[in-house]
């Protein structure tokens, strides 16, 4: 009788082991199939729908990253820039904005002043001459849009002026 119980227990244990191993393999195969079926996302680009209007969409996230590090437009062109915050964190914790600096403005100096400008949403008072354009400060899930005329030919810096973000959230705004 003990032998038959041992055989039954061994058979049940073996069956359970084989079933659980087989299920995991099936899950791995399913994961592979899903991976193979997913298309790679294209790099985000600044879109120019009308030759007179450059429509640009730039996104930030909770990892303090913009999805664009370079934006190209034509001199004098109307720019319609939309900033999207794809994260989930609130504006007071992980706020983002887009600030386009005038040529010759030191990004580090500007960001240092901005970090102490909470009352003005991290845009320093008296910095109007340092800024070509800027968006509102937004939090996770929010979107804001601004329109401005592209400056003269040259390369300009852009950044997020929320404290500490400029180190990662910056790029070049190239006017051709």
N, C-alpha and C positions, 0 to 999 in steps of 0.2 A: 504494500500500500504506500509506504514511504517513497518507493521508487516511482510509482505512477504520479505522485504529487510532485516529485522532483522533475519528472519529464514534462508535466503540464506547466509547472512554473518556468522551466527552461524554455519551453515552446512559446509561452506568453511573453516572456522577457525578450526572446529573440525576435518575435513578431513585432513587439513594440519598438525595439531598437531599429529594425529594418524599416518599419513604417516611418518613424521619425526622421531617419537619415534620408529616406527617399523624398519626404516632403520638403526638406531643406534644399535638396538638389533641385527640386522643381521650382522653388522660390528663386534660387540663384539663376536658373534658366529664364524665368519670367523677367527678372531684373535685367538680364542681358538683353532680352528682346526689347524691353522698354528703352534701354539705353541706346540701342541701335536705331530705334524708330524716332528718336528725338532729333530735331534739326538744330544745328548750332545757331545761336542768335547772332545777327549781324552787328558789327560795331555801330554804335550810335553815330549819327552824322548830323551836321547842321544842314537843314534843307533850305533850298532856295526855290520857292514856288513861282514867284514873280521876280523878274530881273530887278524890279525896284524895291522889293521887300524881301529881306532875308528872314525866314521864320526859323528860329532856333529853339530847340527843346533840350534843356540840360537837366539832368537829374542828380540829386544827392541822396545819400542813404544814411543809415545808422552806423555805418562803418567809416564815416567821414570821408567819403569819396564822391567826386563828380564823375559822371560817365563820359565827359568830354574833357580833354586837356588842351585842345586846340580848336579854335573857331575861326573861320575865314569868311570875310565879307568884302564888299567893294566900298571904296571911299564915297561918302555921301549917301550911301544906300540906307533906306529905312530899315531898322532892325526891330523885329518883334521877337522878344526873348521870353520864353516860358521856363520857369524853374519849377520842378516837381520834386517833392520830398517823398521818396519811395519807402522811407522807414516808418516806424511806428512810434518813436519816442516824441514826447511833447517838445514844444518850441523852447521852453525854459531849460531843457536838458540837452537837446540835440537840435537846436535851431540852425537853419541854413538860410543864406542869402547869396546873391550874386552881386559882386561889386567890381565894376570896370574902372581901373585906375588910369589917370592921365599919364602920359609918358614922363619919365623922370621921377615919378613918385616911388620912394623906397617902400617895398611891400612890407618888410619887417617893421619899419617905423610906423607905417599906417596901421598894421595889425596890432601893434603894441598900444597905440592910442585907442583903437577900436575896442580892445578887450576891457577897457575901463569905462566904456560908454553904454552901459546897460540901459540907462534911461532913454537913450535915443536909438535903441535897437542896434547897438554896436556900429553905428555910423557916427564918428566923432564930430562934435560941433565945430564949426569953422573949417571943415575939410571940403567944402563945396568945390574949391579949385583943384582938389586932388582926385575928384571923382567925375567920370564922364556920365555914368548911369549906375543905378543900383535897384535891386528888388526889395520888397518887404522881407522881413524875417519870418520864416514859416516853419511849422513843425510837421511831424509825421503825417502823411496822407494829404497834405495841403499842396496847393499849386498857386503860383502868382505869375503875372505877365506884365512886362514893361515894353514900351516902344521908345526908340530914340534914333537919332541919325548917327550913322557910323562916322567916326572922326577921320582926319586926314590919314593918308598912307603911312603905315608904320606898324610896329608890334607893341601891343599893350598887355599889361598883366591883368588877370582877373582872379578873384579869390572869394572865399566865404570869410566874413569878418567876425563870426562868432568866436569867442575866446578859444585859442589853440587850434582852430580848424585850418587856418591858412597854410600850415606846414604840409598838409595833405591835399587840401581842397583849393587848388590853384591851377592856372593854365595861361595860355597865350591867346590873345585876341588879335588876329592878323588882319590888317586892312590893306587890301591890294589896290 
